[in-house]
């Protein structure tokens, strides 16, 4: 199951979110991170399963070892999978969570205005689905399980 491993749910039409996924994928030192758009059926099912709102896409959702992480906590957990020197970003965890979540919320609420948005998911699949095509087993955004 895709939820067993570290999974990042992201806003597939957000340029910032898609850029973060493209940045994270090659820097994943473990090669274990998986990515799925929140708008995809898989993303929606996972949100539903964890009692998260299906339309609130203002946060990465990070699932790891049965735990759900949101906002800055999700970012700090994801950073643990990155290569040096990016792991140093975890040092920002010393800041109080209300402060880091406040910064996260400001960026998240203004991400479309600051970075733009796509009309379709970064995977260029027709809306409303924008998940992996079963025929794209070599897609680096969705490594095989």
C-alpha positions as CSV (number, residue, x, y, z in Angstrom):
1,X,0.0,0.0,0.0
2,X,1.3,3.5,-0.9
3,X,0.6,4.7,2.7
4,X,3.1,2.2,4.2
5,X,6.1,4.3,3.0
6,X,6.8,7.9,3.3
7,X,4.2,9.7,1.2
8,X,3.9,13.4,0.3
9,X,0.5,14.6,-0.8
10,X,0.7,17.9,-2.6
11,X,-1.4,20.4,-4.5
12,X,-0.8,19.1,-8.1
13,X,-1.9,22.4,-9.8
14,X,0.3,24.7,-7.6
15,X,3.5,25.7,-9.2
16,X,5.3,26.1,-5.9
17,X,4.1,22.6,-4.7
18,X,5.0,21.0,-8.0
19,X,8.4,22.7,-7.9
20,X,9.0,21.4,-4.4
21,X,8.2,17.9,-5.5
22,X,10.6,18.2,-8.5
23,X,13.2,19.6,-6.0
24,X,12.7,16.8,-3.4
25,X,12.7,13.8,-5.7
26,X,16.3,13.8,-6.8
27,X,17.5,14.9,-3.3
28,X,15.8,12.0,-1.5
29,X,18.8,10.2,0.0
30,X,16.8,7.1,0.8
31,X,14.9,6.8,-2.5
32,X,11.8,6.0,-0.5
33,X,9.7,9.2,-0.8
34,X,6.5,8.8,-2.8
35,X,4.4,11.7,-4.1
36,X,0.7,11.9,-5.0
37,X,-1.4,14.9,-5.9
38,X,-4.1,15.7,-3.4
39,X,-6.6,16.1,-6.3
40,X,-5.9,12.5,-7.4
41,X,-8.2,9.7,-6.3
42,X,-5.4,8.2,-4.2
43,X,-4.8,11.6,-2.5
44,X,-8.5,12.1,-1.9
45,X,-8.9,8.6,-0.5
46,X,-6.0,9.1,1.9
47,X,-7.4,12.4,3.1
48,X,-10.8,10.8,3.7
49,X,-9.1,7.8,5.5
50,X,-7.3,10.2,7.9
51,X,-10.4,12.5,8.5
52,X,-8.7,15.4,6.7
53,X,-10.7,17.9,4.6
54,X,-10.7,16.9,0.9
55,X,-10.8,20.5,-0.3
56,X,-8.2,22.1,2.0
57,X,-5.0,22.0,0.0
58,X,-3.1,24.7,1.9
59,X,-0.7,22.1,3.3
60,X,1.6,19.3,2.3
61,X,0.3,16.2,4.0
62,X,3.1,13.9,4.9
63,X,2.4,10.3,6.0
64,X,5.1,8.2,7.5
65,X,4.9,5.1,9.7
66,X,1.2,5.5,10.3
67,X,1.5,9.2,11.4
68,X,0.1,12.2,9.6
69,X,2.1,15.5,9.6
70,X,0.9,18.9,8.3
71,X,2.3,22.3,7.7
72,X,5.8,23.1,9.0
73,X,5.9,19.8,10.9
74,X,5.5,18.0,7.5
75,X,8.3,20.0,6.0
76,X,10.7,19.2,8.9
77,X,9.8,15.5,8.7
78,X,10.4,15.5,4.9
79,X,13.7,17.3,5.3
80,X,15.0,14.2,7.2
81,X,14.9,12.3,3.9
82,X,17.0,14.8,2.0
83,X,20.7,14.8,1.2
84,X,23.3,17.0,2.9
85,X,23.3,20.1,3.2
86,X,19.5,20.2,3.0
87,X,19.1,18.2,6.2
88,X,20.4,21.3,8.0
89,X,17.0,22.9,7.5
90,X,15.8,20.6,10.3
91,X,17.6,23.0,12.7
92,X,14.7,25.4,12.2
93,X,12.6,23.0,14.4
94,X,14.0,24.8,17.4
95,X,11.6,27.7,16.6
96,X,8.2,27.4,18.2
97,X,5.7,25.6,16.0
98,X,3.2,28.5,16.0
99,X,6.0,30.6,14.4
100,X,6.9,28.1,11.8
101,X,3.3,27.3,11.0
102,X,2.5,31.0,10.8
103,X,5.3,31.4,8.1
104,X,4.0,28.2,6.4
105,X,0.4,29.5,6.4
106,X,1.5,32.9,4.9
107,X,3.2,31.2,2.0
108,X,0.5,28.6,1.5
109,X,-2.3,31.1,1.4
110,X,-0.5,33.3,-1.2
111,X,1.2,30.5,-3.2
112,X,-1.0,31.0,-6.3
113,X,-0.5,34.7,-6.4
114,X,3.3,34.4,-5.8
115,X,4.1,31.4,-8.0
116,X,1.0,30.8,-10.2
117,X,-1.0,27.7,-10.8
118,X,-1.5,25.2,-13.6
119,X,-4.8,24.3,-15.2
120,X,-3.9,20.6,-14.8
121,X,-1.7,18.6,-12.6
122,X,2.1,18.7,-13.2
123,X,1.8,15.1,-14.5
124,X,-0.2,16.5,-17.4
125,X,-3.0,14.0,-16.9
126,X,-6.5,15.1,-17.8
127,X,-8.5,16.6,-14.9
128,X,-9.9,15.7,-12.4
129,X,-7.4,12.8,-12.0
130,X,-3.7,13.6,-12.0
131,X,-2.1,10.6,-10.5
132,X,0.4,8.1,-12.0
133,X,-0.5,6.3,-15.2
134,X,-0.1,2.6,-14.6
135,X,1.9,2.5,-17.8
136,X,4.4,5.0,-16.4
137,X,6.2,2.6,-14.1
138,X,9.5,4.6,-14.7
139,X,7.9,7.9,-13.6
140,X,10.4,9.4,-11.1
141,X,7.6,11.2,-9.3
142,X,6.0,7.9,-8.5
143,X,8.7,5.3,-7.9
144,X,7.5,1.7,-7.8
145,X,6.4,0.5,-4.4
